[in-house]
């Protein structure tokens, strides 16, 4: 997993729960990296699992809620760092459709070793769109948080529901996004 995800997670956790809590979580987790991350490094995904699990235990916040909140934070950070991707689209659904078709391709060029999830638009009609999320990491709550942050950028209130399934490609989660009345 790319180091930028780790550095952003640490920043988010410190802002939400304090440096002391995060330092204790890192120390307790006994991570191979020692919890020293650089944005350009690559780290074992299990370190993120240990951080989220430890933070959940320390704060009594469910891991899925921590991951979702981090997704919202990360989405805001992406808007600042990669504003051009957002500016290239006029609509939330167009932007979400561009993630797999354009943004992930550009990320792969910069970071050939990045292991990105698949996030394909499988249905779009009126005020509802369905994205099919596939990843061995099962971080659909992170994706939902990123989508919520993106909706904020486009000033579109949304409601998200998840539906899990399996097909010949394996397990997936459908993220159903409905534009809500303002």
C-alpha positions as CSV (number, residue, x, y, z in Angstrom):
1,X,0.0,0.0,0.0
2,X,1.3,3.4,-0.9
3,X,2.9,5.5,1.8
4,X,0.6,8.5,1.1
5,X,-2.3,6.5,2.4
6,X,-0.5,5.8,5.6
7,X,0.7,9.4,6.1
8,X,-2.8,10.6,5.5
9,X,-4.3,8.1,7.9
10,X,-1.9,9.1,10.7
11,X,-2.7,12.8,10.1
12,X,-6.4,12.1,10.2
13,X,-6.2,9.9,13.3
14,X,-4.0,12.5,15.1
15,X,-6.5,15.3,14.3
16,X,-9.5,13.1,15.4
17,X,-8.1,11.4,18.5
18,X,-4.8,13.2,19.4
19,X,-1.1,12.4,18.9
20,X,-0.8,10.6,22.2
21,X,-3.5,8.1,21.2
22,X,-2.0,7.5,17.8
23,X,1.5,7.1,19.3
24,X,0.2,4.5,21.8
25,X,-1.5,2.6,18.9
26,X,1.7,2.6,16.9
27,X,3.7,1.4,19.8
28,X,1.2,-1.3,20.8
29,X,1.0,-2.5,17.1
30,X,4.8,-3.2,17.0
31,X,4.8,-2.5,13.3
32,X,7.7,-3.6,11.0
33,X,8.1,0.0,9.8
34,X,7.9,1.3,13.4
35,X,5.1,3.5,12.2
36,X,7.6,5.7,10.3
37,X,6.0,6.3,6.9
38,X,6.9,8.4,3.9
39,X,4.4,9.4,1.3
40,X,6.5,7.8,-1.5
41,X,7.2,4.5,0.3
42,X,5.3,1.3,0.0
43,X,4.2,-0.7,3.0
44,X,2.5,-3.9,3.9
45,X,-1.3,-3.6,4.0
46,X,-1.2,-5.6,7.3
47,X,0.3,-2.5,8.9
48,X,-2.9,-0.6,8.0
49,X,-5.0,-3.4,9.4
50,X,-3.0,-3.3,12.6
51,X,-3.4,0.5,12.9
52,X,-7.1,0.5,12.3
53,X,-7.6,-2.4,14.7
54,X,-5.5,-0.8,17.3
55,X,-7.2,2.6,16.9
56,X,-10.7,0.9,17.1
57,X,-9.7,-0.8,20.3
58,X,-8.2,2.4,21.8
59,X,-11.2,4.6,20.9
60,X,-14.1,2.1,20.9
61,X,-15.0,3.4,17.4
62,X,-15.9,0.5,15.1
63,X,-13.2,-0.2,12.4
64,X,-15.7,0.3,9.6
65,X,-16.6,3.8,10.9
66,X,-12.9,4.7,11.2
67,X,-12.3,3.5,7.6
68,X,-15.3,5.5,6.4
69,X,-14.2,8.6,8.2
70,X,-10.7,8.3,6.8
71,X,-12.2,8.0,3.3
72,X,-14.0,11.3,3.8
73,X,-10.7,12.9,5.0
74,X,-8.7,11.3,2.2
75,X,-11.2,12.6,-0.4
76,X,-10.7,16.1,0.9
77,X,-7.0,15.7,0.7
78,X,-7.3,14.4,-2.9
79,X,-9.4,17.4,-3.9
80,X,-6.5,19.7,-2.7
81,X,-3.7,17.6,-4.2
82,X,-5.4,16.5,-7.5
83,X,-7.9,19.3,-8.1
84,X,-7.4,18.9,-11.9
85,X,-9.2,15.6,-11.9
86,X,-12.2,17.1,-10.2
87,X,-12.2,20.2,-12.4
88,X,-12.2,18.0,-15.6
89,X,-15.8,16.9,-14.8
90,X,-19.0,18.9,-14.5
91,X,-21.0,16.3,-12.6
92,X,-20.5,13.9,-9.7
93,X,-21.5,10.8,-11.7
94,X,-19.1,11.8,-14.6
95,X,-16.3,12.2,-12.1
96,X,-17.1,8.8,-10.5
97,X,-17.1,7.2,-13.9
98,X,-13.7,8.8,-14.6
99,X,-12.1,7.1,-11.6
100,X,-11.6,3.7,-13.3
101,X,-11.4,5.0,-16.9
102,X,-8.9,7.8,-16.3
103,X,-7.7,8.6,-12.8
104,X,-6.6,5.0,-11.9
105,X,-4.7,4.8,-15.2
106,X,-2.8,8.0,-14.4
107,X,-2.1,6.8,-10.9
108,X,-0.8,3.5,-12.3
109,X,1.6,5.5,-14.6
110,X,3.0,7.3,-11.6
111,X,3.1,4.3,-9.3
112,X,3.3,1.1,-11.3
113,X,3.4,-1.0,-8.1
114,X,0.2,0.6,-6.8
115,X,-2.5,-2.0,-6.1
116,X,-5.7,-0.1,-6.9
117,X,-9.2,-1.4,-6.4
118,X,-11.6,-1.7,-9.4
119,X,-14.4,0.9,-9.3
120,X,-16.5,0.6,-12.4
121,X,-19.8,2.3,-13.2
122,X,-22.2,-0.5,-13.9
123,X,-25.5,1.4,-14.0
124,X,-26.5,5.0,-14.3
125,X,-30.0,6.3,-14.7
126,X,-31.3,9.7,-13.7
127,X,-30.3,10.5,-10.1
128,X,-28.9,7.0,-9.3
129,X,-25.6,5.4,-10.2
130,X,-24.1,2.1,-9.2
131,X,-20.4,1.5,-8.9
132,X,-19.0,-2.0,-8.6
133,X,-16.1,-2.1,-6.2
134,X,-13.7,-5.0,-6.2
135,X,-10.6,-5.4,-4.1
136,X,-8.9,-8.1,-2.1
137,X,-8.7,-5.5,0.7
138,X,-12.4,-5.1,1.2
139,X,-12.3,-1.4,1.9
140,X,-15.6,-0.4,0.4
141,X,-16.2,1.9,3.4
142,X,-13.1,3.8,2.4
143,X,-14.6,4.1,-1.1
144,X,-17.9,5.3,0.3
145,X,-16.1,8.0,2.3
146,X,-14.2,9.1,-0.8
147,X,-17.5,9.2,-2.8
148,X,-19.1,11.3,0.0
149,X,-16.2,13.8,-0.1
150,X,-16.5,13.9,-3.9
151,X,-20.2,14.7,-3.6
152,X,-19.2,17.5,-1.3
153,X,-16.9,18.9,-4.0
154,X,-19.8,18.9,-6.5
155,X,-22.2,20.2,-3.9
156,X,-24.5,17.3,-4.4
157,X,-26.2,15.7,-1.3
158,X,-26.2,11.9,-1.7
159,X,-27.4,8.7,0.0
160,X,-25.2,5.6,-0.3
161,X,-26.2,2.0,0.1
162,X,-24.1,-1.1,-0.3
163,X,-25.1,-4.4,-1.8
164,X,-22.7,-7.4,-1.9
165,X,-22.6,-10.1,-4.5
166,X,-20.5,-12.6,-6.3
167,X,-20.1,-13.5,-9.9
168,X,-17.5,-15.2,-12.1
169,X,-15.1,-12.4,-11.2
170,X,-15.4,-13.1,-7.5
171,X,-16.9,-11.1,-4.7
172,X,-17.9,-7.5,-5.2
173,X,-19.7,-4.7,-3.5
174,X,-22.1,-2.5,-5.4
175,X,-22.1,1.1,-4.1
176,X,-25.4,2.6,-5.0
177,X,-25.4,6.4,-5.0
178,X,-28.6,8.3,-5.1
179,X,-28.6,12.1,-5.4
180,X,-30.8,13.3,-2.5
181,X,-33.1,16.3,-2.5
182,X,-31.3,19.4,-1.3
